[in-house]
Amino acid sequence: MFLDNNINRVPITVIVGAYGSGKSEVSVNLAIAKSGSGRVYLADLDIINPFYRSADTADLLRERGIILISSIYAGTNVDVPAVPGEINRVFADQDASAVLDIGGEDLGARIVGSLKPQLEAADYQILMVVNPFRPFTDTAEKIVEAARALEAACKSKIDGFVYNPNLLEFSSSDLVDEGWATMSAAADMLNIPIRLITIMDEYAEPDWTFSQADIPVLRMERTIFYPSDDRV
């Protein structure tokens, strides 16, 4: 899909979110969507929870021409809280765009604070992925609390939300409507815009559209499979 100018105009997009928000899947699909308009980096900076990270999709990313930057321990079960040195390529390459996948909730988001000098020298935005069907973000008040904790850890304000309602294999397009009141209430409380709605393409009808708001929808392909998944 075509991403609107509010997302595409900023070369570096930092993706944060609470546990189980689906931020890595969103990061991969956002990088894929951006790849149609130029060189794209995907930096896998999930240093807290390395078992579910975008580095697992390395082969797919290479096929799409996306440059993956990750720890040498990515794809293993080794937890080493260190920023890969290759991240400097993102800031040096001014002709490319980048998606930074940040993991570990507020603890992992501290990595954004450590990169703040480089980020401020570039043009960047922070987007928080929210799944209102997860226990830690199932009310507007919990989303507000999570957003404020992430902002404190990042030492930066969140610029927008990515609304990612899902129940894994039990998902459907109906969830977008069901969770909308919670998501929009949190956005209003924080005065932070909802920049993007995401839905797995396999769970949405071909002609499905969202009628409650004029917000771009990213229909995602599934790229990350967990150990319990029979397709692993």
C-alpha positions in Angstrom: 0.0 0.0 0.0 1.0 3.6 -0.4 2.0 5.2 3.0 0.8 8.8 3.4 3.2 11.7 3.7 2.9 11.8 7.5 4.9 8.5 7.6 6.9 8.6 4.4 8.2 12.2 4.8 10.4 11.2 7.8 13.5 9.1 6.9 13.9 7.4 10.3 11.0 5.7 12.0 11.5 4.4 15.5 9.0 1.6 16.5 8.2 1.1 20.2 5.4 -0.7 22.0 4.4 -2.8 25.0 5.0 -6.5 25.2 2.8 -8.4 22.7 1.9 -5.3 20.7 3.2 -6.9 17.4 5.9 -4.2 16.9 8.4 -6.5 15.2 5.8 -7.6 12.6 4.8 -4.0 12.1 8.4 -3.0 11.7 9.1 -5.6 9.0 6.0 -4.8 7.1 6.6 -1.1 7.3 10.1 -1.6 5.9 8.7 -3.7 3.1 6.1 -1.0 2.3 8.8 1.7 2.2 11.2 -0.4 0.1 9.2 0.5 -3.1 10.5 4.0 -2.9 14.2 3.6 -2.3 16.9 2.0 -0.1 15.6 0.9 3.3 17.4 -0.2 6.5 15.6 -2.3 9.2 17.6 -2.1 12.4 16.6 -4.9 14.8 17.3 -3.3 18.2 15.2 -5.7 20.3 18.0 -6.3 22.9 15.7 -7.3 25.8 13.6 -10.1 24.2 15.7 -11.7 21.5 13.5 -14.7 21.0 10.9 -12.7 19.0 12.8 -10.4 16.7 12.8 -9.2 13.1 16.2 -10.8 12.4 14.2 -14.1 12.1 13.0 -12.8 8.8 16.5 -12.1 7.4 16.1 -14.1 4.2 12.8 -12.5 3.3 14.3 -9.0 3.9 17.3 -9.8 1.7 14.9 -10.9 -1.1 13.1 -7.6 -0.8 16.3 -5.6 -1.0 16.1 -4.4 2.6 19.3 -4.0 4.5 19.1 -5.7 8.0 21.1 -4.4 10.9 21.1 -6.6 14.0 23.2 -7.9 16.8 25.5 -10.8 16.1 23.4 -12.6 18.7 20.2 -12.1 16.8 18.3 -15.3 16.2 19.9 -16.9 19.2 18.7 -17.1 22.8 21.6 -14.9 24.1 20.6 -11.7 25.8 23.3 -9.1 25.3 22.2 -5.5 25.9 24.4 -3.8 23.3 23.7 -1.7 20.3 25.1 -3.1 17.0 27.9 -0.8 15.7 26.4 -1.0 12.2 23.6 1.3 13.3 25.8 4.2 12.4 25.2 3.3 8.7 21.6 4.4 9.2 22.6 7.9 10.2 25.4 8.2 7.6 23.3 7.2 4.6 21.2 10.3 4.0 19.7 8.9 0.8 17.9 6.0 2.5 15.1 5.5 5.0 15.1 3.3 8.0 12.9 1.5 10.5 14.3 0.9 14.0 12.6 -2.0 15.8 12.9 -1.3 19.5 12.0 -4.0 22.0 11.7 -4.7 25.6 9.0 -2.2 26.5 10.3 0.8 28.6 13.5 -1.0 29.6 14.5 -1.8 26.0 13.3 1.7 24.9 16.3 3.2 26.8 18.3 2.4 23.7 16.5 5.3 22.0 17.8 7.6 24.7 21.3 6.4 24.1 20.9 7.2 20.3 19.2 10.6 20.9 22.2 12.7 19.7 22.3 10.8 16.3 18.5 10.8 16.0 18.3 14.5 16.7 20.9 15.2 14.0 18.6 13.4 11.6 14.9 13.6 10.9 13.0 10.9 12.9 9.7 10.0 14.4 8.6 7.6 17.2 5.6 5.5 16.6 4.0 3.4 19.3 2.4 0.1 18.3 -0.7 -0.6 20.3 -2.8 -3.9 20.5 -5.8 -3.2 22.7 -6.4 -6.9 23.1 -3.3 -7.4 25.2 -3.5 -7.3 29.0 -1.2 -4.3 29.5 -3.0 -2.2 26.9 -6.6 -3.3 27.1 -7.9 0.0 28.4 -7.3 3.6 27.4 -5.8 4.3 30.8 -3.3 1.4 30.4 -2.3 2.7 27.0 -1.7 6.1 28.4 0.4 4.7 31.2 2.5 2.6 28.8 3.0 5.5 26.4 4.2 7.7 29.2 6.7 5.0 30.4 8.0 4.6 26.9 8.4 8.4 26.5 10.3 8.6 29.7 12.6 5.7 28.7 13.1 7.2 25.2 13.7 10.7 26.5 11.5 11.7 23.6 7.8 12.3 22.8 5.8 9.7 20.8 4.7 11.2 17.5 2.0 8.8 16.6 0.2 5.5 17.2 0.1 2.4 15.0 -3.2 0.7 15.8 -2.6 -3.0 15.5 -5.6 -5.0 16.9 -5.1 -8.7 16.8 -5.6 -12.0 18.6 -3.0 -13.9 16.6 -4.7 -16.8 14.8 -8.1 -15.8 16.2 -7.9 -12.4 14.5 -10.5 -10.9 12.1 -11.3 -7.5 10.6 -14.0 -7.2 13.2 -11.3 -6.6 15.8 -10.5 -3.2 14.2 -13.9 -2.0 15.0 -14.1 -3.6 18.4 -10.9 -2.0 19.7 -11.3 1.4 18.1 -13.1 3.1 21.1 -10.2 2.1 23.4 -7.5 3.2 20.9 -9.1 6.5 20.0 -9.8 7.4 23.6 -6.2 6.9 24.5 -5.1 9.0 21.5 -7.4 11.8 22.6 -6.2 11.6 26.2 -2.6 12.0 25.1 -3.3 14.3 22.1 -1.3 11.9 19.9 -2.6 11.1 16.4 -3.2 7.6 15.1 -1.0 7.5 12.1 -1.6 3.9 10.8 -3.9 1.0 11.1 -2.5 -2.5 10.5 -4.2 -5.8 9.9 -3.0 -9.2 8.7 -4.0 -9.6 5.1 -5.0 -13.2 5.7 -7.6 -12.1 8.2 -9.2 -9.3 6.2 -11.6 -9.7 3.3 -10.3 -8.5 -0.1 -12.7 -5.5 -0.1 -12.5 -4.7 3.6 -12.1 -1.0 4.5 -12.3 0.9 7.8 -15.1 3.4 7.9 -14.7 5.0 11.4 -11.8 7.2 10.5 -9.8 8.4 7.5 -6.5 6.7 8.5 -4.2 4.7 6.2 -4.4 0.9 6.5 -1.4 -1.3 6.0 -2.4 -4.9 5.1 0.5 -7.0 6.4 1.9 -10.3 5.3 2.9 -12.6 8.1 6.7 -12.8 8.3 7.4 -13.8 11.9 6.6 -17.3 13.2 6.9 -18.3 16.8 8.1 -21.7 18.1 4.6 -22.9 18.8 3.5 -22.2 15.2 3.1 -25.2 13.0 4.5 -23.3 10.1 7.9 -22.8 11.8 
